[in-house]
Amino acid sequence: MELIDKEEVMKLQTYLLAEGEHEKLVMLNDVMAIQTVDAEPVRHGEWHEPEKDGSYVYDKRAYAKCSVCGGVEFLGYKKKYCPNCGAKMEVDER
């Protein structure tokens, strides 16, 4: 999915109206009628793995910690997104 800036579409509408491009203007009005979504910037983070001192270890299981919110995830199930805050995790593919 791609998002568009509605203000830019409105500028284009004004231009098309001034140029007498009524057919294109009707199409652009249809675009403006499309339902909008609430979007926010993608947050990027990374999983911080346990230190040698045993931090992030609970019930004898090792967890990774989200660099954005501090949420923890079992190391065996590290996801591409933090289930706590939604941050997109930069996955090391080595």
Secondary structure by P-SEA (a helix, b strand, c coil): cccccaaaaaaaaaaaaaacaaaaaaaaaaaaaccccccccbbbbbbbccccccccccccbbbbbbcccccccccccccccccccccccccccc
